[in-house]
Amino acid sequence: MSRILGVATCSQLKLPDRFIPLFDKLAPELDLRAPDDIERPEDVRFMLTFIPDAEAFHRYPKLEAVFSVGAGQDAIDRCPSLPQGLPVYRLEDPDQALQMAGFCAFHVLWHHREMAQVRANQASEVWARKLTGLSPTARRIGVMGFGLMGRAVAKGLVALGYSVAGYSRRMPEAEPGVTHYTDGEMDAFLAQSDILINVLPLTPQTRGLIDAAFLAKLPRGAALIHVGRGGQLIEPDLITALDSGQLSGASVDVFETEPLPAGHPFWAHERVFVTPHVACIPTPEAVVRNVRQRMLAEFQEKKSA
């Protein structure tokens, strides 16, 4: 079988340098090249990218699939040159889901056990013991988004003894220990979420979802762990909710503008835990395996049709 030609385009992440050697080693059926090494663009069958340039797709008329190197694909979907109907596949990696589960468990404990105050007490040399409310039964956790990531997050928190509810537009396969809410039940879901974890993808329906009205539906003193996509959160509304006491704290890993600009209110806010979009990072090897499996399946289906 001749090798299936692909192109890696994302100058910000230097995808060709990172992935071409790995494709040669782990996916010899797929011939991944840098844009400058493509002699016949019409031979290219797939693209590997994350944040494509505006004109990235114009040069390749015979593309059959686009692969994101991460769990998100919103930058690809927004690309003006993306051909209508071209399949776009985001990474679905069990290891990445485990990373997300661990990250969220840490931040649940951070807010539940009021570790920001503990750190402030240390800086002031104050010995103050909290003696009540330490049991996981004292906090109800809401996981908004119940795909591969959300399910792993919920499963980990159930194992720690927390009461966990999930929300998704459609009823998923049951997960032991998780109560589920679906479309039309968002208000009830929010009302029972003392700590809300957002792992939703960015869609037209979720853009700007987390605004003042949304945050007001959480129990007073709730906390937000935002690991979905930056465009879902109205950042000034979060600051207002924190300053008013409607929220007791927030962990924010994704932002409308990344890197987070100097002088942004989140940097200095005592109730915001800022992390630089690192909740989960896939290994390059996992990306290659994912693309290989999907691309070879696509190729075989078209060949047998």
FIZA-687250 format. One record per residue (C-alpha): residue number from 1; residue in three letters; chain; z, y, x. Coordinates in pm, 1 decimal, always signed. Layout:
# FIZA-687250
REC num residu chaine       c3       c2       c1
REC NUM    ALA      A        Z        Y        X
...
This chain:
# FIZA-687250
REC num residu chaine       c3       c2       c1
REC   1    MET      A     +0.0     +0.0     +0.0
REC   2    SER      A    -87.1   +343.3   +135.2
REC   3    ARG      A   +199.9   +587.5   +179.4
REC   4    ILE      A   +271.8   +830.6   -103.8
REC   5    LEU      A   +241.8  +1186.0    +21.6
REC   6    GLY      A   +512.9  +1440.6    -54.3
REC   7    VAL      A   +608.3  +1790.8    +56.7
REC   8    ALA      A   +952.4  +1939.7   +129.4
REC   9    THR      A   +977.6  +2308.3    +38.5
REC  10    CYS      A  +1295.9  +2513.2    +59.7
REC  11    SER      A  +1313.1  +2747.9   +354.5
REC  12    GLN      A  +1674.8  +2847.2   +283.8
REC  13    LEU      A  +1800.8  +2491.8   +338.8
REC  14    LYS      A  +1544.1  +2387.8   +604.1
REC  15    LEU      A  +1461.1  +2077.7   +401.7
REC  16    PRO      A  +1173.7  +1953.1   +619.7
REC  17    ASP      A  +1390.8  +1946.7   +932.1
REC  18    ARG      A  +1674.3  +1771.7   +751.4
REC  19    PHE      A  +1483.4  +1514.4   +549.4
REC  20    ILE      A  +1156.0  +1416.9   +718.4
REC  21    PRO      A  +1326.9  +1197.5   +982.7
REC  22    LEU      A  +1537.4  +1031.7   +712.4
REC  23    PHE      A  +1234.9   +957.3   +494.2
REC  24    ASP      A  +1061.4   +801.0   +795.1
REC  25    LYS      A  +1365.2   +578.5   +847.3
REC  26    LEU      A  +1485.9   +498.2   +494.2
REC  27    ALA      A  +1174.9   +541.5   +279.7
REC  28    PRO      A   +872.6   +441.0   +489.5
REC  29    GLU      A   +657.5   +414.3   +175.8
REC  30    LEU      A   +692.5   +789.2   +125.0
REC  31    ASP      A   +524.6  +1028.1   +367.8
REC  32    LEU      A   +726.7  +1350.0   +345.8
REC  33    ARG      A   +580.9  +1650.1   +527.6
REC  34    ALA      A   +642.8  +2019.8   +575.1
REC  35    PRO      A   +403.8  +2256.9   +392.4
REC  36    ASP      A   +230.5  +2355.9   +719.2
REC  37    ASP      A   +151.6  +1989.5   +787.7
REC  38    ILE      A    -31.6  +1928.1   +459.2
REC  39    GLU      A   -407.6  +1911.5   +526.8
REC  40    ARG      A   -515.3  +1812.8   +173.8
REC  41    PRO      A   -278.4  +1964.2    -85.2
REC  42    GLU      A   -454.1  +1765.8   -357.3
REC  43    ASP      A   -310.6  +1445.4   -204.3
REC  44    VAL      A    +53.0  +1552.4   -252.0
REC  45    ARG      A   +223.5  +1351.7   -526.0
REC  46    PHE      A   +584.6  +1473.0   -515.7
REC  47    MET      A   +789.7  +1770.9   -399.6
REC  48    LEU      A  +1143.4  +1779.3   -261.9
REC  49    THR      A  +1309.9  +2116.6   -312.5
REC  50    PHE      A  +1616.5  +2302.1   -439.4
REC  51    ILE      A  +1535.6  +2673.7   -451.6
REC  52    PRO      A  +1154.3  +2687.6   -444.6
REC  53    ASP      A   +964.3  +3003.9   -362.5
REC  54    ALA      A   +791.2  +3167.6   -659.2
REC  55    GLU      A   +447.8  +3036.3   -552.2
REC  56    ALA      A   +569.1  +2695.2   -432.7
REC  57    PHE      A   +378.0  +2483.6   -684.5
REC  58    HIS      A    +42.4  +2663.7   -692.8
REC  59    ARG      A    -95.2  +2485.2   -388.5
REC  60    TYR      A    -43.5  +2128.2   -515.6
REC  61    PRO      A   -257.7  +2045.3   -819.9
REC  62    LYS      A   -183.6  +1671.2   -839.0
REC  63    LEU      A   +196.7  +1666.7   -834.8
REC  64    GLU      A   +353.5  +1385.6  -1035.5
REC  65    ALA      A   +722.7  +1464.8   -987.1
REC  66    VAL      A   +968.4  +1717.9   -843.7
REC  67    PHE      A  +1303.6  +1615.0   -696.5
REC  68    SER      A  +1608.1  +1835.5   -653.4
REC  69    VAL      A  +1828.4  +1765.5   -351.7
REC  70    GLY      A  +2135.1  +1841.4   -565.4
REC  71    ALA      A  +2284.1  +1780.4   -906.4
REC  72    GLY      A  +2138.1  +2106.8  -1037.1
REC  73    GLN      A  +1778.3  +2193.8  -1112.7
REC  74    ASP      A  +1804.7  +2539.2  -1271.4
REC  75    ALA      A  +1636.9  +2716.6   -977.1
REC  76    ILE      A  +1344.1  +2475.6  -1006.4
REC  77    ASP      A  +1319.4  +2523.0  -1381.3
REC  78    ARG      A  +1307.7  +2902.0  -1333.5
REC  79    CYS      A  +1027.3  +2889.5  -1076.6
REC  80    PRO      A   +727.2  +3073.6  -1227.5
REC  81    SER      A   +472.4  +2841.8  -1065.9
REC  82    LEU      A   +628.8  +2519.0  -1199.0
REC  83    PRO      A   +357.9  +2343.4  -1405.5
REC  84    GLN      A   +450.2  +2289.9  -1766.9
REC  85    GLY      A   +549.0  +1931.1  -1836.6
REC  86    LEU      A   +591.0  +1830.0  -1472.9
REC  87    PRO      A   +892.7  +1593.0  -1450.3
REC  88    VAL      A  +1188.0  +1740.2  -1261.3
REC  89    TYR      A  +1457.3  +1499.2  -1145.3
REC  90    ARG      A  +1802.3  +1608.1  -1033.8
REC  91    LEU      A  +2016.6  +1395.9   -808.0
REC  92    GLU      A  +2246.4  +1145.0   -977.5
REC  93    ASP      A  +2472.5  +1012.3   -704.8
REC  94    PRO      A  +2791.9   +811.5   -775.7
REC  95    ASP      A  +2946.5   +930.6   -448.9
REC  96    GLN      A  +2887.9  +1291.8   -548.7
REC  97    ALA      A  +3059.3  +1220.4   -881.9
REC  98    LEU      A  +3362.3  +1084.0   -696.2
REC  99    GLN      A  +3372.6  +1400.5   -484.2
REC 100    MET      A  +3369.4  +1607.0   -802.3
REC 101    ALA      A  +3647.2  +1396.5   -953.7
REC 102    GLY      A  +3867.2  +1448.7   -649.4
REC 103    PHE      A  +3797.1  +1821.5   -637.2
REC 104    CYS      A  +3885.8  +1866.4  -1004.1
REC 105    ALA      A  +4199.5  +1652.9   -976.0
REC 106    PHE      A  +4319.0  +1877.4   -691.2
REC 107    HIS      A  +4265.2  +2191.1   -898.0
REC 108    VAL      A  +4426.3  +2042.7  -1209.2
REC 109    LEU      A  +4736.1  +1976.3   -999.4
REC 110    TRP      A  +4708.9  +2323.1   -843.7
REC 111    HIS      A  +4728.5  +2492.2  -1184.5
REC 112    HIS      A  +4964.2  +2244.9  -1351.5
REC 113    ARG      A  +5216.5  +2253.4  -1067.4
REC 114    GLU      A  +5174.7  +2632.9  -1022.0
REC 115    MET      A  +5092.9  +2596.5   -655.5
REC 116    ALA      A  +4969.9  +2955.0   -623.2
REC 117    GLN      A  +5325.9  +3066.8   -696.8
REC 118    VAL      A  +5463.4  +2809.0   -454.4
REC 119    ARG      A  +5241.4  +2950.7   -180.2
REC 120    ALA      A  +5351.2  +3305.4   -265.8
REC 121    ASN      A  +5715.7  +3193.7   -251.5
REC 122    GLN      A  +5657.4  +3044.3    +92.2
REC 123    ALA      A  +5512.8  +3371.5   +218.2
REC 124    SER      A  +5823.7  +3552.1    +90.8
REC 125    GLU      A  +6063.7  +3280.2   +211.0
REC 126    VAL      A  +6180.1  +3212.9   -145.2
REC 127    TRP      A  +6320.6  +2869.5   -233.9
REC 128    ALA      A  +6250.6  +2829.1   -606.9
REC 129    ARG      A  +6231.6  +2484.0   -760.5
REC 130    LYS      A  +6050.9  +2420.5  -1087.8
REC 131    LEU      A  +6247.2  +2149.1  -1266.4
REC 132    THR      A  +6057.9  +2098.9  -1593.7
REC 133    GLY      A  +5699.8  +2046.7  -1709.5
REC 134    LEU      A  +5598.2  +1840.0  -1407.9
REC 135    SER      A  +5487.1  +1529.8  -1598.2
REC 136    PRO      A  +5110.6  +1494.3  -1656.2
REC 137    THR      A  +5195.7  +1463.5  -2024.1
REC 138    ALA      A  +5283.0  +1835.4  -2014.3
REC 139    ARG      A  +4916.4  +1942.4  -1982.0
REC 140    ARG      A  +4613.6  +1855.7  -2193.6
REC 141    ILE      A  +4286.3  +1853.5  -2002.4
REC 142    GLY      A  +3945.1  +1932.9  -2152.0
REC 143    VAL      A  +3631.2  +1818.6  -1966.5
REC 144    MET      A  +3328.7  +2010.1  -2092.4
REC 145    GLY      A  +3017.4  +1810.8  -2008.0
REC 146    PHE      A  +3026.8  +1431.5  -2003.3
REC 147    GLY      A  +2743.3  +1305.4  -1787.7
REC 148    LEU      A  +2790.6  +1124.6  -1458.4
REC 149    MET      A  +3011.8  +1404.1  -1319.2
REC 150    GLY      A  +3219.9  +1467.3  -1629.6
REC 151    ARG      A  +3288.7  +1101.0  -1687.8
REC 152    ALA      A  +3409.8  +1054.1  -1328.6
REC 153    VAL      A  +3635.0  +1361.0  -1360.0
REC 154    ALA      A  +3783.6  +1237.8  -1688.9
REC 155    LYS      A  +3836.7   +885.3  -1558.0
REC 156    GLY      A  +4025.7  +1013.5  -1254.0
REC 157    LEU      A  +4253.3  +1235.4  -1460.4
REC 158    VAL      A  +4329.6   +957.1  -1708.2
REC 159    ALA      A  +4435.3   +745.7  -1409.6
REC 160    LEU      A  +4680.0  +1022.7  -1314.8
REC 161    GLY      A  +4836.3  +1008.6  -1660.9
REC 162    TYR      A  +4687.6  +1319.9  -1817.7
REC 163    SER      A  +4581.3  +1350.9  -2179.9
REC 164    VAL      A  +4205.3  +1404.7  -2151.1
REC 165    ALA      A  +3943.5  +1516.1  -2403.0
REC 166    GLY      A  +3570.1  +1536.6  -2340.0
REC 167    TYR      A  +3303.3  +1752.5  -2498.3
REC 168    SER      A  +2928.4  +1695.0  -2511.5
REC 169    ARG      A  +2652.6  +1768.2  -2760.7
REC 170    ARG      A  +2615.7  +1399.7  -2847.5
REC 171    MET      A  +2875.4  +1125.4  -2865.8
REC 172    PRO      A  +2869.9   +935.5  -2533.7
REC 173    GLU      A  +2969.7   +580.7  -2460.7
REC 174    ALA      A  +3345.6   +558.2  -2501.9
REC 175    GLU      A  +3564.7   +607.9  -2196.0
REC 176    PRO      A  +3913.0   +449.5  -2219.3
REC 177    GLY      A  +4185.5   +709.4  -2262.3
REC 178    VAL      A  +3947.5   +995.4  -2348.6
REC 179    THR      A  +3926.0  +1162.2  -2690.5
REC 180    HIS      A  +3578.2  +1298.7  -2750.9
REC 181    TYR      A  +3444.8  +1606.1  -2928.5
REC 182    THR      A  +3079.8  +1671.9  -3005.0
REC 183    ASP      A  +2849.3  +1943.8  -3136.9
REC 184    GLY      A  +3025.7  +2150.9  -3401.6
REC 185    GLU      A  +3373.6  +2071.1  -3267.7
REC 186    MET      A  +3389.8  +2314.0  -2976.4
REC 187    ASP      A  +3666.0  +2531.2  -3125.3
REC 188    ALA      A  +3893.4  +2230.8  -3182.3
REC 189    PHE      A  +3817.9  +2106.5  -2829.9
REC 190    LEU      A  +3906.4  +2441.3  -2673.1
REC 191    ALA      A  +4225.4  +2476.7  -2879.4
REC 192    GLN      A  +4365.8  +2160.4  -2722.2
REC 193    SER      A  +4260.4  +2232.6  -2360.7
REC 194    ASP      A  +4549.5  +2363.6  -2152.4
REC 195    ILE      A  +4326.8  +2322.7  -1847.0
REC 196    LEU      A  +3952.4  +2343.2  -1911.5
REC 197    ILE      A  +3706.4  +2192.3  -1663.5
REC 198    ASN      A  +3343.7  +2301.7  -1703.3
REC 199    VAL      A  +3084.2  +2062.4  -1559.7
REC 200    LEU      A  +2800.7  +2149.1  -1798.5
REC 201    PRO      A  +2444.1  +2193.4  -1667.9
REC 202    LEU      A  +2282.0  +2534.8  -1700.2
REC 203    THR      A  +2055.5  +2550.0  -2005.4
REC 204    PRO      A  +1951.3  +2829.0  -2243.1
REC 205    GLN      A  +2240.1  +2715.5  -2464.9
REC 206    THR      A  +2504.2  +2726.7  -2189.3
REC 207    ARG      A  +2396.6  +3047.8  -2014.0
REC 208    GLY      A  +2670.1  +3306.5  -2075.6
REC 209    LEU      A  +2872.2  +3053.7  -2276.0
REC 210    ILE      A  +3207.6  +3132.1  -2115.0
REC 211    ASP      A  +3270.8  +3484.4  -2237.3
REC 212    ALA      A  +3565.0  +3674.3  -2384.8
REC 213    ALA      A  +3534.1  +3513.8  -2728.0
REC 214    PHE      A  +3512.8  +3167.5  -2573.3
REC 215    LEU      A  +3816.7  +3219.7  -2349.3
REC 216    ALA      A  +4018.7  +3356.5  -2643.0
REC 217    LYS      A  +3990.2  +3014.6  -2810.9
REC 218    LEU      A  +4186.4  +2844.6  -2534.3
REC 219    PRO      A  +4566.2  +2819.8  -2564.6
REC 220    ARG      A  +4734.7  +3127.8  -2422.0
REC 221    GLY      A  +4819.4  +3064.5  -2057.8
REC 222    ALA      A  +4544.0  +2806.8  -2010.3
REC 223    ALA      A  +4357.7  +2764.1  -1681.9
REC 224    LEU      A  +3984.5  +2735.2  -1613.1
REC 225    ILE      A  +3818.4  +2515.2  -1349.6
REC 226    HIS      A  +3456.0  +2628.1  -1332.1
REC 227    VAL      A  +3228.7  +2388.7  -1143.4
REC 228    GLY      A  +2919.8  +2393.7  -1367.8
REC 229    ARG      A  +2675.5  +2675.6  -1293.1
REC 230    GLY      A  +2735.3  +3041.8  -1216.5
REC 231    GLY      A  +2518.6  +3168.2  -1501.1
REC 232    GLN      A  +2751.1  +3014.7  -1759.7
REC 233    LEU      A  +3043.7  +3246.5  -1684.9
REC 234    ILE      A  +3067.5  +3614.7  -1775.1
REC 235    GLU      A  +3268.7  +3707.0  -1469.1
REC 236    PRO      A  +3419.3  +4040.8  -1592.2
REC 237    ASP      A  +3542.5  +3861.2  -1906.8
REC 238    LEU      A  +3729.8  +3611.7  -1689.9
REC 239    ILE      A  +3901.1  +3895.3  -1501.8
REC 240    THR      A  +4004.8  +4052.8  -1833.2
REC 241    ALA      A  +4142.2  +3722.3  -1963.0
REC 242    LEU      A  +4344.8  +3673.6  -1644.3
REC 243    ASP      A  +4481.4  +4027.6  -1640.5
REC 244    SER      A  +4583.6  +4005.9  -2006.7
REC 245    GLY      A  +4766.0  +3675.9  -1960.8
REC 246    GLN      A  +4529.0  +3484.0  -2188.1
REC 247    LEU      A  +4455.6  +3271.6  -1880.7
REC 248    SER      A  +4716.7  +3188.7  -1616.7
REC 249    GLY      A  +4462.8  +3109.5  -1346.5
REC 250    ALA      A  +4110.7  +3003.0  -1260.1
REC 251    SER      A  +3936.8  +2797.7   -994.1
REC 252    VAL      A  +3577.0  +2912.2   -951.3
REC 253    ASP      A  +3330.0  +2721.2   -734.5
REC 254    VAL      A  +2997.4  +2853.6   -871.5
REC 255    PHE      A  +2892.0  +3214.5   -921.0
REC 256    GLU      A  +2619.5  +3427.4  -1073.2
REC 257    THR      A  +2538.2  +3558.6   -723.8
REC 258    GLU      A  +2582.3  +3334.0   -421.3
REC 259    PRO      A  +2715.2  +3390.9   -163.9
REC 260    LEU      A  +2983.0  +3580.3   -355.8
REC 261    PRO      A  +2931.8  +3946.7   -255.6
REC 262    ALA      A  +3185.7  +4133.3    -46.8
REC 263    GLY      A  +3414.5  +4340.6   -266.7
REC 264    HIS      A  +3375.6  +4115.4   -570.5
REC 265    PRO      A  +3699.1  +4118.2   -777.8
REC 266    PHE      A  +3740.0  +3742.1   -744.7
REC 267    TRP      A  +3802.2  +3764.6   -370.3
REC 268    ALA      A  +4130.5  +3955.0   -401.8
REC 269    HIS      A  +4251.8  +3841.5   -743.1
REC 270    GLU      A  +4583.6  +3659.0   -705.8
REC 271    ARG      A  +4505.1  +3422.0   -995.7
REC 272    VAL      A  +4155.7  +3318.3   -882.5
REC 273    PHE      A  +4102.0  +3030.7   -639.6
REC 274    VAL      A  +3754.8  +3086.9   -488.4
REC 275    THR      A  +3563.0  +2801.5   -325.8
REC 276    PRO      A  +3207.5  +2841.7   -188.0
REC 277    HIS      A  +3012.6  +2598.6   -411.5
REC 278    VAL      A  +3154.1  +2290.0   -240.4
REC 279    ALA      A  +3293.2  +2081.1   -527.7
REC 280    CYS      A  +3055.8  +1802.8   -427.4
REC 281    ILE      A  +2787.3  +1780.0   -161.1
REC 282    PRO      A  +2547.6  +1483.2   -157.5
REC 283    THR      A  +2472.8  +1305.2   +166.3
REC 284    PRO      A  +2109.1  +1335.4   +279.1
REC 285    GLU      A  +2088.7   +956.7   +276.7
REC 286    ALA      A  +2181.0   +948.6    -93.2
REC 287    VAL      A  +1906.4  +1201.5   -168.0
REC 288    VAL      A  +1644.8   +989.1    +10.3
REC 289    ARG      A  +1752.7   +669.5   -165.4
REC 290    ASN      A  +1743.7   +843.8   -502.9
REC 291    VAL      A  +1394.3   +985.1   -447.0
REC 292    ARG      A  +1261.9   +656.6   -310.5
REC 293    GLN      A  +1384.5   +455.1   -607.5
REC 294    ARG      A  +1249.6   +699.9   -863.2
REC 295    MET      A   +919.0   +775.2   -692.0
REC 296    LEU      A   +830.3   +413.1   -628.6
REC 297    ALA      A   +909.6   +330.7   -990.5
REC 298    GLU      A   +686.2   +617.6  -1107.7
REC 299    PHE      A   +406.1   +503.9   -877.6
REC 300    GLN      A   +425.0   +143.1   -991.1
REC 301    GLU      A   +422.8   +242.1  -1359.2
REC 302    LYS      A   +108.9   +453.7  -1314.7
REC 303    LYS      A    -58.8   +183.7  -1105.9
REC 304    SER      A     +2.1    -85.6  -1371.1
REC 305    ALA      A    -93.2   +135.9  -1666.3
